[in-house]
Amino acid sequence: MPLADPDLSDSTAFITGTTRGIGKRIALALADQGCNVVSTGKTTDADDSELEGSIEQTAREVRERGPEALALELDLRDEDRVEEVVEEAIDHFDEVDIVINNASAIQLANVADLPADRFDLLTDVNVRGTHLVAHAFADHLAELDEAWLLSNSPPIVTDRSPGKAPYAWSKLGMSFITLSLAEELASDDVGCNTFWPVTTIDTRATRYFGLGTEDDWRTTEVVSDAVLEILARDPAECTGNSFYDEDLLREAGVTDFSAYNVTEGDPAPMSARLFAPEFERED
């Protein structure tokens, strides 16, 4: 139920992690607005995987909506592959004016319990991956009349996160990179912002890690609608922000969020409180 109705018919979005979950939902929401999509991720049709979804499946669903789609296999830990995929996307579409860092690794654990290889995974996929994508696209985005770089990462509101410090620092690092880029590209009309759900979102990762129950979750549409609200703005003016999805949608006039809830419950702000334990919704 998108509120904003941005005309994205002349746009192309490069989105990481589009095989399922939030990334796929964003890809399809943008396609519904006419946006071409570069669908990237690790799971392909050729994989013998029990996981639902693939980059090609998302691309097919984009094409069913009318826009063009390009599916490119991408492991964000591979610097050379990131550069190759970005170059291929630009060569194919000529211009890529929306870049969304969505893909992430997650593991909630104490410092003492998290082995080095898992720490490296969180670092390499989340903060380093965001840097690699931003680095590869920065000059291209700066050359366009207007463009966007968005990251699915939280506001930087804490200097510690006991029980999940490695994950927290990797996600906060995504925000740090994105908001710093807002300053670096301030004169180039590139809107660099982060977005983050207030509640936990119903995804495979949420279910796998047992992050609450269905009463605590909202659907991925609450995030995609929030992203559309950002893209309906002027990137020259809307930059350097860390948005919560609820705040964006309230500004757009939403007062009842029940349509986004997985059940008839009233989800608590579990996702916001991952990094801001004292978070309270505004009355």
Buried (B, 14 or more C-beta within 10 A) or exposed (E): EBBBEBEBEEBBBBBBBBBBBBBBBBBBBBBBBBBBBBBBBBBBEEEEEEEEBBBBBBBBBBBEBEBBBBBBBBBBBBBEBBBBBBEEBBEBBEBBBBBBBBBBBBBBBEEEEBEEEBBBBBBBBBBBBBBBBBBBBBEBBBEBEBBBBBBBBBBBBBEEBEEBBBBBBBBBBBBBBBBBBBEEBEEBBBBBBBBBBBBBBBBEBBEEEEBBEEEBBBBBBBBBBBBBBBBBBEBBEBBBBBBBBBBBBBEBEBEEBEEBBBBEEEBBBBBBBBBBEEBEEEE
